[in-house]
Amino acid sequence: MLRKQERYRDEHWERWIAQVRRSPHRTILLPGFMGSELFDYRGDRTRWLDVGVRWDADDLEYDALSPSGSVDHNGQEILARSTVRAPVLTDPYARFLKDTGAGWFPYDWRESLPLEAKRLEAFLDALLRNDEKPITFVTHSMGGCLLLCLLQQTPRFDDAIERIIVCAPPFHGALKPIRVVEDGDGSPVDLFVRDSVLKRSGATFPGLFDLLVAPKGLWIEYLPSPSGNIPLLYPIRTSQDMYGVDAWTNRHRADMRPSLLRFAREFHVKRMASLRGVIGRFEKKMFVLVGLNGKTAYAAARSASYGWALHYTPKPPDGNVSNGDGTVLFQSSFLPDLPLSHYWAEIPEYGDNTHGKLVDLPNVITAINTLLSGGSLSGGPLTPYNGFIDRIDWRFERPDAPTPTQYEHLNYQERARMRSLVPKNQWTPALNPDGDALDYYVTREAAKRVAMGEDLVSVAQRAHLEPEFLERHVQAYLMPFLFG
């Protein structure tokens, strides 16, 4: 039996099943990475993430890996029991849950996807026992990978699933997990908890390693378009094998690293081997909703001196949009053999990163409700595949694109990281454009004050910042859905 299975079954599933059965379309939400609250039943406290000010993210690491489930640190018994309750701005799924009436299946996003897929399989057995009514799925980010993993493991639920809507799925991985594993960045608590603590925890999460960019040869190499196939480069622009233990500078729990990387590589290999069969079974039932025009990491390279650097899409020419939603590149969400008419995009103004909030955006909720009701998205607020694929600025991802230089196309967080590693007398204009170091410090301090409850507009005015810019900065540090 899976570890903790009895507690999940006895203390949570009855309530979750009732929520799904009350849902107008019997909809199950699978949230994204960090999208489930984690509660320690032995310590009787939330470990991740609720409306309180005290977040105990320092005790999330695993002590050991196990075929029946990983072993929590320090004798804890941590389970997922709801979606998160964000302490700042808005709950990331609140509008979606209210407007769709969906139920949910929270899962432990630290754990490997194949293991959590087995738990989802057991949950569906309980839900569908003596109940033949169809169900629907809406997934966000990592939740789409979890569902795909389940469908690869078993066809038993094919007839019961009426429709699948996956939002911002990193099916083929993303680049941001590199920064989380290496530095502990990318979490809402890194303003209050030392990065070294988060770095220690993240180094033990099988689920985080499952989200790494797929190994070379498994990445999507081209996309179809009305103007012809678009060839694509592998985003790791270095000879370093990301799945080799020597690719990483984070040495915490180095004894676990070979197993975590091997499991992650095998996960991608098995996914790709069975992908065509899964899409063949669900090509009429599955729809993919993505965000575009965000500033998204499109390449990563590793140097001996500075470790991994992530390079982000610059502003596109007029009339074009940038690739990705701020976390996931479009090609990572692409499923070969799924009809192109089943891809739709939300395209905001450039730089508005939609990944963490995609399912909560009004346009996307409208599209989800339309699909759940069996309607068509034609003429709706989202853009169809043939309407966006040739508008994407592919200049930096085509095979003839040059490898970015060390300081080229860094976002403000990457520049800040690099400045901490480079002597100040060696800072170049690319590393500190227009006094970026001071602006970064001022904005970070302003974000801290907002996080502690001060009014965002007032803080922005005192810091001489645009409120919209500060809000994006607060979201980047405090929202828990940063990379899938």
Buried (B, 14 or more C-beta within 10 A) or exposed (E): EBBBBEEBBEEBBEEBBEBBEEBEBBBBBBBBBBBBBBBBBEBEBBBBBBEEEEBBBBBBBBBEBEEEBBBBBEEBEBBBBBBBBBBBBEBBBEBBBEBBBBBBBBBBBBBBBBBBBBBBBBBBEEBBEEEEEEBBBBBBBBBBBBBBBBBBBEEEBEEBBBBBBBBBBBBBBBBBBBBBBBBBBBBBBBBBBEBEBBBBBBBBBBBBBBBBBBBEEBBBBBBBBEEEEBEBBBBBBBEBBBBEEEBBEBEBBEEBBEEBBEBBBEBBBBBBEBBEEBBEBBEEBBBBBBBBBBBBBBBBBBEEEBBBBBBBBBEBEEEBBBBBBBBBBBBBBBBEEBEBEBBBBBBBEBBBBBBBBBBBBEBBBBBBBBBBEEEEBEEBBBBBBEEBBEBBBBBBBEEEBEEBEBBBBBBBBBBBBBBEEBEEEEBEEBBBBEEBBEBBEBBBEBBBBBBEEEEBEEBBEEBEBEBEBBBBBBBBBBBBBBBB
